[in-house]
Structure formats: C-alpha cells, structure tokens
Amino acid sequence: MNLTMSAAPTHISVLLEETIEALDVQPGGRYIDGTIGPGGHAAAILENSSPGGQLLGIDADPKAIKMARSRLEAYGDSVLLSNQNFANLKAICTKHGFFPVHGILFDLGLSSVQLEKNNRGFSFRHDSMLDMRLSPRQEVTADTIINSSTENQLAQLIKAYGEERHSLRIARHIVRQRPINTSLRLAQTVEQALGGRRGRIHPATRTFQALRIAVNQELESLELALEQAVELLGFGGRLVVISYHSLEDRIVKQFMRQQASGDDATLSLINKKVITPSLAEVHYNPRSRSAKLRAAKRISMPKENNGG
C-alpha cells in the first residue's frame, strides 16, 4: 500500500492507513472526499488509485479548497474541486457527472490549519473575532449567537451541542459579561463561570464545540450527506466516516446500523467495532486521540428505491 505523508507541516491526516484500507482504494477507481481540507487523505487516495483514479474533493471552506488545489496540482485532471457544503453532495456530483463512485470519505474534524492559523475564532489558543463560519457565504456567526441569544437559548445550545453539564451556569455568565466579541474573551468568561481550569481539557472546549456546530449546522448537514452518499455509491462501494465527538459518531453509528439491518439492507458493516488511532499515532498526533472510524459497503439499492 502506497501512502503519502507529505502533508503541509502543520497538518497530519488522521487514521490515514486505516482510511485507505477501509475505502479499499483500487487503481482506476472514482472517489469522493467530502471534507477535503488540506488534501492529506485525498493525496493518499489519488496515489493509491493511480493509474486512472479520479477524485472529487468538496469543502465548505474556500481556504481549504485553495490548500487542496495547491497540494494536488500534480494530479491534474484527475481532481475536481467544489467549494460547497457536503449537504449538497448529490447536486454537486450530478453537476460534474461524478457517479456512481467506488468510495466516499467524510473526515469530520477541523484541520490544524483551520484551528490555529485563521482569524475566525475556532480556537482559544489565539485571539480572534468570534466568527466560526466555515464558509463566508453563511450569515450567522458565533458572535451573533453569543450576543443575541437569550440565556435559556444559550444554555440549551451549549448543553445539546457541547454536552456540557454546566451549560446554564456558563450561559448566565456569558449574558452578564456581554458584549463578547473575541475568542479569548469568551474562553476567559467560560473559565470564570466554571471557577478556573480543571481536568484534561480547557473549560471552554465544549462551549466552543457547541458554537461551531450551531453556526455551521454540522449535525444536520451530516445527516443529509450520509443519506445522499448511499445513493451515489456503486455496488460494493465503500462509505468511510471519521468523527471526533460523540454527537457525530452517534449519528454515523445509527445510520450505518439502520442501513445494514433487515432484508432490505443497503449497507454491510465493514468494521462492526469502531476503529481508533493506535497509541503510536496519538503520540505523534495528539489531535487524533478522539477519532473514530466507521465503514460500510454498499450491497443493494437504497431502501426508498426498492420495489415491492
């Protein structure tokens, strides 16, 4: 198996070898990377599908598309790139005549470049405006949510999308401290609400996660993309999803199990037990520690299309 690890030095692709194996990448295959990011997984897919392989790369973030285009330039016409949300997966593939496909990958994590080298407020390691939009075409920002929502609305959002048990305390403190317009000020406000730092992660981690999910409608988009992905896979095609928190993983797990159940099943589970990074990978790439990979194979037509 040929794997390329020549990614941009600030980003390391998670579960790279496991992803290529789960996709069963073959020469001449046609693949979709629905969250192409800096192009690490895409480069490995193209390398292993050569000669004749094709890849459609999708990302809502125009900066990610720019990075991927630069990285994958050597593959020429074998690569198509689309600056869209993967919630529009079927329409994108129809536009480019890119179906059926041999494999579809969704890596749901933000890249290190997005987290650390941007001015959109994804991370509290650097101070920046509270934006958190993956696409500048989106209207709602984290600033809008933080400074316009009621205390109850904030508490519900932080609890639902951040799984934060102290959401009401955090929301109350945010409302008292408003306006809050920068990532560091928000992080400090949450830290104060919880009485300082405790535990392995920063106190604001779950609140930031909740805001990012809400701004980008990530869970709703994932559900839409999964349904469309099954329709686009050819017989025997692989669907591979890497998630990084329980909300995403629960959606993926339930979807794949539902599609793999009953006499009219459309998918067959490849890994009944979730795949996680090795200790060695976590050591050299700590960001990978929460990653979970699930994979399934297309075995029949989608359930809604089955005749009876």
NORRAQUI-V765920 format. One record per residue. SS is DSSP state (2 for helix, 1 for strand, 0 for the rest). Layout:
# NORRAQUI-V765920
SS ; SS
This chain:
# NORRAQUI-V765920
0 ; 0 ; 0 ; 0 ; 0 ; 0 ; 0 ; 0 ; 0 ; 0 ; 0 ; 0 ; 0 ; 0 ; 0 ; 2 ; 2 ; 2 ; 2 ; 2 ; 2 ; 2 ; 2 ; 0 ; 0 ; 0 ; 0 ; 0 ; 0 ; 1 ; 1 ; 1 ; 1 ; 0 ; 0 ; 0 ; 0 ; 0 ; 0 ; 2 ; 2 ; 2 ; 2 ; 2 ; 2 ; 2 ; 2 ; 2 ; 0 ; 0 ; 0 ; 0 ; 0 ; 1 ; 1 ; 1 ; 1 ; 1 ; 0 ; 0 ; 0 ; 2 ; 2 ; 2 ; 2 ; 2 ; 2 ; 2 ; 2 ; 2 ; 2 ; 0 ; 2 ; 2 ; 2 ; 2 ; 2 ; 2 ; 1 ; 1 ; 1 ; 1 ; 0 ; 0 ; 0 ; 2 ; 2 ; 2 ; 2 ; 2 ; 2 ; 2 ; 2 ; 2 ; 2 ; 2 ; 0 ; 0 ; 0 ; 0 ; 1 ; 1 ; 1 ; 1 ; 1 ; 1 ; 1 ; 0 ; 0 ; 0 ; 0 ; 2 ; 2 ; 2 ; 2 ; 2 ; 0 ; 0 ; 0 ; 0 ; 0 ; 0 ; 0 ; 0 ; 0 ; 0 ; 0 ; 0 ; 1 ; 0 ; 0 ; 0 ; 0 ; 0 ; 0 ; 0 ; 0 ; 0 ; 0 ; 0 ; 0 ; 2 ; 2 ; 2 ; 2 ; 2 ; 2 ; 2 ; 0 ; 0 ; 2 ; 2 ; 2 ; 2 ; 2 ; 2 ; 2 ; 2 ; 2 ; 2 ; 2 ; 2 ; 0 ; 0 ; 0 ; 0 ; 2 ; 2 ; 2 ; 2 ; 2 ; 2 ; 2 ; 2 ; 2 ; 2 ; 2 ; 0 ; 0 ; 0 ; 0 ; 1 ; 2 ; 2 ; 2 ; 2 ; 2 ; 2 ; 2 ; 2 ; 2 ; 2 ; 2 ; 0 ; 0 ; 0 ; 0 ; 0 ; 0 ; 0 ; 0 ; 0 ; 0 ; 0 ; 2 ; 2 ; 2 ; 2 ; 2 ; 2 ; 2 ; 2 ; 2 ; 2 ; 2 ; 2 ; 0 ; 2 ; 2 ; 2 ; 2 ; 2 ; 2 ; 2 ; 2 ; 2 ; 2 ; 2 ; 2 ; 2 ; 2 ; 2 ; 1 ; 1 ; 1 ; 1 ; 1 ; 1 ; 1 ; 1 ; 1 ; 1 ; 1 ; 0 ; 0 ; 2 ; 2 ; 2 ; 2 ; 2 ; 2 ; 2 ; 2 ; 2 ; 2 ; 2 ; 2 ; 2 ; 2 ; 0 ; 0 ; 0 ; 0 ; 0 ; 0 ; 0 ; 1 ; 1 ; 1 ; 0 ; 0 ; 0 ; 0 ; 0 ; 1 ; 0 ; 0 ; 0 ; 2 ; 2 ; 2 ; 2 ; 2 ; 2 ; 0 ; 2 ; 2 ; 2 ; 2 ; 2 ; 0 ; 1 ; 1 ; 1 ; 1 ; 1 ; 1 ; 1 ; 0 ; 0 ; 0 ; 0 ; 2 ; 2 ; 2 ; 0 ; 0 ; 0
